[in-house]
Amino acid sequence: MAARSEAKLADQTPDQKEEVRPSPPPQKNEGGREDDSTEFISKMALYDLERADSVIKSIQHKPEWTAADTASFDCMHYDGNAALDHCARMLGLDQEPPHQRILDIGSGFSGTGRYLASKYKAVVTGIELQKRFHELAKEITSRSDDERVRANVRSVNADFLTLDAKDLVEPGEILHVEFDHVVSLLCIMHFSKEDRVRLFKRAHESLKINGTFYIEDFYHRKPMTDDERTALRDVVSCTYLPTAPEYITDTMDAEFVDAIWEDVTVQWQPIVRARAEEYRRRKDKKAELERFYDTVAELFERGNVGGVRLTLRKRDPEEDKEKQELEFEGRMKNGSG
Ligand SMILES: C[S@@+](CC[C@H](N)C(=O)[O-])C[C@H]1O[C@@H](n2cnc3c(N)ncnc32)[C@H](O)[C@@H]1O
């Protein structure tokens, strides 16, 4: 096995009784959002735009860009398009009429939107916190050789937690506040415990009744060591991870139902390891990014940090009424009402 970089986590036994929390996340401002959340997140080595910039420079001469032209950097979730085909299946995109409206929280370079628009005829609005990511996303989409992509994919530069519905439209456009589906791939791990609650509430507000919320994320699979928590915070810009029951409870509190929880830790382990080894072989590798890839691979191999695909449905308030009516009828029949 190739030598690991200095980022190797120290061997420690997880403290099963009491978990040590990493140092506190950035201070909150009045609006409840971390003051320097953009800065905190943008420090992550994966978000170094040098690679993206150099690819973009090398394809400037082409009048139109194919998906393959930007594939080396524009997808930041694991398992590339296979993950998006899985997401599309969970949303039922292959069975629904075209032009399903999808909101993508933390859309990066809009790679997800372009794929879902091109293959599944979806209309995708991505919300991206980092301005430069958003600008590159816009450029890649506008230069796409696929008309469906150019017409149906949009990037909005905003923090999903403070976004105003009006930000979602260009001047003169009709505002669709309710989306058929909301997706978020490898973004929610950047949110604090309190901000997650707000995110689930906002995702719920953005969805039509019975709409689907599809998430890919990290979660607290088993008790973590101090070192793992520190690595998560310092290398992955992640200050908090919920356990599976905590995760589900937070989404249920936001009125989501029918949770389908798929643990993909074992599936992701070889993917993140292969990515780290592939990067290590590159002549132009940078120490910070190598450290990032190594740390993620090691965290997953240890198995305390897990990967999850979570599918949820926005509950229909009428369900309660129907349920109550059925219960009432049942009581009447039994003569107990
Ligand atoms: C690991 S990247 C994943 C990008 C994309 N989902 C993908 O699969 O390629 C996570 C993205 O979420 C963005 N992000 C983090 N917090 C956000 C927030 N509050 N609002 C919008 N975007 C956010 C980050 O800037 C980053 O581009």
The ligand as an SDF file (V2000), in Angstrom:
LIG
                    3D

 27 29  0  0  0  0  0  0  0  0999 V2000
  -18.8390   19.1130   -1.3980 C   0  0  0  0  0  0  0  0  0  0  0  0
  -19.5890   20.4160   -2.2970 S   0  0  0  0  0  0  0  0  0  0  0  0
  -20.7690   19.4810   -3.2180 C   0  0  0  0  0  0  0  0  0  0  0  0
  -21.2520   20.2210   -4.4390 C   0  0  0  0  0  0  0  0  0  0  0  0
  -22.3160   19.5030   -5.2550 C   0  0  0  0  0  0  0  0  0  0  0  0
  -23.4830   19.1680   -4.4690 N   0  0  0  0  0  0  0  0  0  0  0  0
  -21.7850   18.2740   -5.9220 C   0  0  0  0  0  0  0  0  0  0  0  0
  -22.2590   17.1930   -5.6400 O   0  0  0  0  0  0  0  0  0  0  0  0
  -20.8720   18.4090   -6.7430 O   0  0  0  0  0  0  0  0  0  0  0  0
  -20.6690   21.2900   -1.1360 C   0  0  0  0  0  0  0  0  0  0  0  0
  -21.0760   22.6640   -1.6410 C   0  0  0  0  0  0  0  0  0  0  0  0
  -22.0470   23.2120   -0.7310 O   0  0  0  0  0  0  0  0  0  0  0  0
  -21.8520   24.6190   -0.6870 C   0  0  0  0  0  0  0  0  0  0  0  0
  -22.5050   25.1570    0.5190 N   0  0  0  0  0  0  0  0  0  0  0  0
  -22.1290   24.9960    1.8070 C   0  0  0  0  0  0  0  0  0  0  0  0
  -22.9710   25.6560    2.6340 N   0  0  0  0  0  0  0  0  0  0  0  0
  -23.9140   26.2410    1.8490 C   0  0  0  0  0  0  0  0  0  0  0  0
  -25.0500   27.0690    2.1200 C   0  0  0  0  0  0  0  0  0  0  0  0
  -25.3530   27.4520    3.3530 N   0  0  0  0  0  0  0  0  0  0  0  0
  -25.8060   27.4920    1.0810 N   0  0  0  0  0  0  0  0  0  0  0  0
  -25.4860   27.1340   -0.1850 C   0  0  0  0  0  0  0  0  0  0  0  0
  -24.4100   26.3670   -0.5010 N   0  0  0  0  0  0  0  0  0  0  0  0
  -23.6350   25.9170    0.4970 C   0  0  0  0  0  0  0  0  0  0  0  0
  -20.3380   24.7470   -0.6920 C   0  0  0  0  0  0  0  0  0  0  0  0
  -19.9190   26.0500   -1.0410 O   0  0  0  0  0  0  0  0  0  0  0  0
  -19.9420   23.6840   -1.7140 C   0  0  0  0  0  0  0  0  0  0  0  0
  -19.8580   24.1910   -3.0080 O   0  0  0  0  0  0  0  0  0  0  0  0
  1  2  1  0
  2  3  1  0
  2 10  1  0
  3  4  1  0
  4  5  1  0
  5  6  1  0
  5  7  1  0
  7  8  2  0
  7  9  1  0
 10 11  1  0
 11 12  1  0
 11 26  1  0
 12 13  1  0
 13 14  1  0
 13 24  1  0
 14 15  1  0
 14 23  1  0
 15 16  2  0
 16 17  1  0
 17 18  1  0
 17 23  2  0
 18 19  1  0
 18 20  2  0
 20 21  1  0
 21 22  2  0
 22 23  1  0
 24 25  1  0
 24 26  1  0
 26 27  1  0
M  CHG  2   2   1   9  -1
M  END
$$$$
